[in-house]
Amino acid sequence: MTNTSSLLLAPEWLLTGPDAGTPRKAHGVLVRRDRIAAIAPLPQLLNDHPEAQRIYLPDCLLMAGMVNAHQHGRGLSQIQLGYHDTFLEAWIASRRGKGILDPYAITHLAALEMLANGVTCAIHANYTYGTGDYEHEVREQLRAYDDAGLRVTMCVGYQDQGALVYPPHEACHLHGLPQALRDWLSRPGAKPYAGSVQDTIALMHRLLADYADHPRIRLCYGPGGPQWVSDDAWRQLARDANEHALAIHTHALESPAQVRAARDLYPGGVFQHLDALGALGPRTILAHGVWIEEKDMPLLAERGVSIVRNPGCNLRMHNGIAPLARFLKHGLTVAIGSDNVTLQDDEDLLSELRLADQLAREPDWQGAPPASVEQLLAMLTSNGAHAAQWGGDTGRISPGLAADLVAIDLTRARTPMLDDDMPLLRAMLSRSRGDDVRMTMVDGRIRYLQGRHTDADIDQARAAAVACAEAARTQVDQLRREKARETVEHLCQHYRSRA
């Protein structure tokens, strides 16, 4: 649906921000082109702007669009692609037995699914399909987000170690494998991501030149995680990020195996180490953080680091439960992400937020309090916008900001009744789901309305993603499948022996 000169949105309730208190009734929002022009009582807006196109949203709460602050652009889930829920490291190794997906098709579907669930902005974390042409992959993914109309912060990934098991045990593990498997794993293959750190920085500069003025695309560095990146690379990426005011979005202490690797590699503490390398700051985003210790939280808070909670993925990948209540107690900025591995295997960010809320309720009368309604709403909107580096322009509803908005039907939250003692927003966070979204607007353009994408054919996008997955399956012969399974078996033995 194209932008009109002015559009008047008339919901039943309006929430301008996570800290706005009780939603306003009988208020509307005037949108001009890509901006929020005015917020006022609905009769006033109707009187002052008779020329505006009107969209009535009965039974709906209009709020700032949701931000999926950590996902990888996978429109087909890992279950659909044949990956079993298992330990993270085994899942990563099992990719050796899979073919190469079309980056555009799989990302385009992911973007459309997020729009249908009320997401207006996403962080696309580091991910490579192993084509050997990482720049082409990134550009195709950016084209997919652009075609879908989703706002995105694209991470330019990097990794230069830990391709098989985490350092410092790579060489020893490889040496202990059967000769035939060792030979198979040692074959020349596609370079990881763009190649060297210098190649990665050069790629970033080319992308910055091409997308600097794009209204819905921003870029950041996406080093895989502390154990996957050498100290020298961290220094260079952090230096370039600082020079160009770019964010660094990385996985951190996601799994128990990563904790053990961090103890081997950084005996003085992984975050103290990253801090010394210049990699911690207000534009640093740590995804997962399941095993962050409370003693490290003051440093992260002092540096202004953001953390993205991915509860469903953490459970399904045997990683554990991140200490959300303690993050909030220490004043850390926390956002929410689906990681394309939610508990329900969909892109329902509202349900993932509810799961994060429930898991944060510690069984301790004197423990850290669980998240408040305001904190949960901030995780879903303004904190996510901050992590995605759009915080000055999105994440709340205010005149002059970008018109990234979502309307959520509250029928499910209020039916068959809602006692007066239960605040409306708490009921919404406790009961509403992604399929209650009635409208998603990005940059002043309605992309999803009343169950339909306005500028895309979701069935066609799904068919294209399925076709690329089926084509990828034909790329893999029986030998490759067997060697991948053998690789996973030995990797599991390695991590069991170190547990």
ABEGO torsion letter per residue (X at the ends): XBBBABBBBBBABBBABAAAEBBBBGBBBBBBEABBABBBBAAAAAAABAABBBBBBBGBBBBBBBBBABBAGBABBAAAAGBBBBBAAAAAAAAAABBBBBAAAAAAAAAAAAAAAGBABBBBBBBBAGAGBAAAAAAAAAAAAAAAGBBBBBBBBBBABGAABBOAAAAAAAAABBAAAAAAAABBBBBBEAEBAAAAAAAAAAAAAAAAABAABBBBBBBAEAAABBAAAAAAAAAAAAAAGBBBBBBBGABAAAAAAAAAABAAEAAAAAAAAGABBAABBBBGGAABBAAAAAAAAAAGBBBBBBAAAAAAAGAEBBBAAAAAAAGBBBBBBAGGBBAAGBABAAAAAAAAAAAABBBBAABBBBBBAAAAAAAABAAAAAAAGAAAABGBBBBGBBBBBBBBBAAAAAOABBBAABBAAAAAAAABBAAABABBBBGGBBABBGGBBAABBAAAAAAAAAAAAAAAAAABBAAAAAAAAAAAAAAAAAAAAAX
